[in-house]
Amino acid sequence: MSIAENIAAIRDQMRAAALAAGRDPGEISLCAATKMNDASAVRQAIAAGIDCCGENRVQEMTQKLAQNAYEGRPLHFIGRLQTNKVRQVVGNVALIQSVDRMKLLEAIQAEAAKQETVQDILLEINIGREKTKGGFDPDEIWSVLDKIPVFSNICVRGLMAIPPISENPTGNRKFFQEMCNLSVDITRKKSDNVCMGILSMGMSDDFADAIACGSTMIRVGTAIFGRRNYDK
């Protein structure tokens, strides 16, 4: 199937999942995870109606920016971001989804202040509490939020999560539901520089469950572009 056909099929699945959950399909965005896909593939996905592009690697993002690959859709950074590469990302992306530690928050604030801009971000939550993954522990996020008001050049737009790999098709529902509950609780807190509205969770294999549990943005790569060849 072509990229356009894959996206059409995903849209149908998104709509079905949303309606089954009693939700408006229009409140859920499709972010194309474009890692290891060239500018031509990205342009095809944009033409087929994705809502935004999500890039994982700074070097790859920079190359595609030079090729105007993302023209017509917002660009998000969705991979683990090293602090020494923050200056290449701030100001070039609409949203940094993967803010997973305080040191990174501080680096983004410093660069955004230098550029005299406000950078929108999501806080990444280690919802499975996995030692091998980045992300704020769900129990520590409240102390992080207490510090957000001092970061005047950052605006928290919501949360992002990558749950543990599950062999059970519906195994991540409990993590998705916990994320949704956390998002609701943070919204009620009404902190400065925190404008909750995005809950980014769900990928190619589990986005229907994520939508059922309240996701407002899914990040899909394989189901759009096919499996990546890491041997290249």
C-alpha positions in Angstrom: 0.0 0.0 0.0 1.1 3.6 -0.6 1.8 6.1 2.1 -1.5 7.9 1.2 -3.4 4.6 1.4 -1.8 3.8 4.8 -2.8 7.2 6.2 -6.4 6.8 4.9 -6.6 3.4 6.7 -5.2 4.9 9.9 -7.7 7.8 9.8 -10.5 5.2 9.5 -9.1 3.4 12.5 -8.8 6.6 14.5 -12.3 7.5 13.7 -13.7 4.1 14.7 -11.7 4.1 18.0 -12.9 7.6 18.8 -16.6 6.9 18.1 -16.4 3.7 20.1 -15.2 5.7 23.0 -17.9 8.4 22.6 -15.3 11.0 21.4 -15.1 13.4 18.6 -12.6 12.1 16.0 -11.7 15.7 15.2 -10.0 16.2 18.6 -7.3 13.6 17.8 -4.2 14.6 15.8 -2.0 12.3 13.7 1.7 12.9 14.1 3.8 11.1 11.5 7.0 9.8 13.1 9.3 10.5 10.2 12.6 9.0 11.5 14.7 7.3 8.8 12.2 8.4 6.1 13.5 10.8 3.4 12.1 14.2 2.3 10.1 12.6 -0.5 8.3 10.3 1.9 7.6 13.1 4.4 6.1 15.2 1.6 3.9 12.4 0.6 2.6 12.0 4.1 1.9 15.8 4.3 0.0 15.6 1.0 -2.0 12.8 2.4 -3.2 14.8 5.3 -1.2 14.2 8.5 -1.4 16.9 11.1 2.2 17.2 12.0 5.7 15.7 11.6 7.6 14.2 14.5 11.4 13.8 14.2 13.6 11.8 16.5 17.1 12.8 15.5 18.6 16.3 15.4 20.9 15.7 12.5 18.2 14.1 10.4 15.8 17.0 11.3 18.4 19.6 10.3 19.0 17.9 6.9 15.2 17.7 6.1 14.7 21.3 7.2 17.3 22.3 4.6 15.3 20.4 2.1 12.0 22.0 3.1 10.7 18.6 3.8 8.2 19.7 6.5 6.7 22.5 4.5 2.9 22.8 5.2 2.8 21.1 8.6 4.1 21.8 12.1 7.3 20.1 13.1 7.7 18.4 16.5 10.7 16.9 18.1 9.8 13.5 19.6 13.1 11.8 20.4 15.5 12.0 23.3 17.2 15.4 23.2 20.7 16.0 24.4 21.3 19.3 26.1 24.1 20.2 23.7 21.7 20.0 20.8 19.0 22.1 22.2 20.1 25.2 20.3 19.4 23.4 17.0 15.9 22.5 18.1 14.5 25.5 19.9 12.9 27.9 17.5 12.9 25.3 14.7 10.1 23.2 16.0 6.5 24.0 17.1 6.7 21.5 20.0 9.3 19.5 21.8 7.4 16.5 23.0 10.2 14.6 24.8 11.2 16.8 27.7 12.2 14.2 30.2 14.4 15.7 32.8 15.0 19.0 34.7 18.4 19.6 33.1 16.8 19.6 29.7 14.1 22.0 30.9 16.8 24.4 32.1 18.7 24.1 28.8 15.5 24.8 26.7 14.7 27.8 29.0 18.2 29.3 28.5 18.1 28.9 24.7 14.6 30.2 24.4 15.4 33.2 26.4 18.5 33.8 24.3 16.3 33.7 21.2 13.6 35.8 22.9 11.0 33.2 22.1 8.6 30.9 24.1 9.1 27.2 23.3 6.1 24.9 23.7 6.9 21.6 25.2 5.3 18.4 26.5 6.6 16.7 29.7 7.5 13.1 29.0 6.3 10.8 31.8 7.9 7.4 32.5 4.6 5.9 33.1 5.9 2.3 33.3 8.5 3.4 35.8 11.2 1.7 33.7 14.8 2.1 34.7 16.0 2.0 31.1 13.8 4.8 29.9 13.9 8.6 30.3 11.0 10.6 31.6 9.7 12.1 34.8 8.4 9.6 37.4 4.7 10.1 37.7 5.1 10.7 41.5 7.7 13.4 41.0 5.9 15.4 38.3 4.2 17.6 41.0 7.5 18.9 42.3 8.5 19.6 38.6 5.3 21.5 38.0 5.9 23.7 41.1 9.1 24.9 39.4 7.6 25.5 35.9 6.5 29.2 36.7 10.2 30.3 36.8 10.7 29.1 33.2 9.2 32.1 31.6 10.3 31.1 28.1 8.7 27.7 28.2 5.0 26.7 28.0 3.9 23.2 29.0 1.2 22.2 26.5 0.6 18.7 27.9 2.1 15.3 28.5 3.7 12.5 26.4 4.4 8.9 27.2 5.9 5.7 25.7 4.5 2.8 27.8 6.4 -0.5 28.2 6.3 -3.0 25.3 3.4 -5.4 25.9 2.9 -8.8 24.3 -0.8 -8.5 25.2 -2.7 -6.5 22.6 -4.5 -4.4 25.2 -1.7 -4.6 27.8 -1.0 -0.8 27.8 -4.5 0.3 28.5 -3.7 0.6 32.2 -0.8 2.9 31.5 -2.8 5.0 29.0 -5.6 5.4 31.6 -3.1 6.4 34.3 -1.7 9.0 31.9 -5.2 10.4 31.2 -5.9 10.6 34.9 -2.6 12.4 35.5 -3.4 14.9 32.7 -6.8 15.6 34.3 -5.3 16.2 37.7 -2.6 18.5 36.3 -5.3 20.5 34.4 -7.2 21.0 37.7 -4.0 22.4 39.4 -3.9 25.4 37.0 -0.2 26.2 37.2 1.5 29.2 35.5 3.1 28.4 32.2 1.1 25.2 32.0 -1.7 25.1 29.4 -2.7 21.5 29.2 -4.4 20.3 26.1 -2.2 17.7 24.5 -1.9 14.1 25.6 0.5 12.4 23.2 0.4 8.7 23.5 -0.2 5.7 21.2 1.9 4.4 18.3 1.4 2.1 15.4 0.5 -1.0 17.4 -1.6 0.5 20.2 -3.1 3.8 19.1 -6.7 2.6 19.2 -6.3 1.7 22.9 -4.6 5.1 23.5 -7.6 6.9 21.9 -10.0 4.9 24.0 -8.2 6.2 27.1 -8.1 9.8 26.0 -5.1 10.4 23.8 -5.4 13.6 21.7 -2.3 12.9 19.6 -0.9 9.6 18.3 2.6 9.2 16.9 2.7 6.8 14.0 5.7 5.7 11.9 5.7 2.1 10.8 2.0 2.0 10.0 2.5 5.0 7.6 5.9 4.4 6.1 6.5 0.7 6.6 9.1 -0.9 8.8 12.4 0.9 9.1 15.6 -0.8 7.8 18.2 -0.3 10.6 20.8 -2.1 8.5 21.2 0.8 6.1 
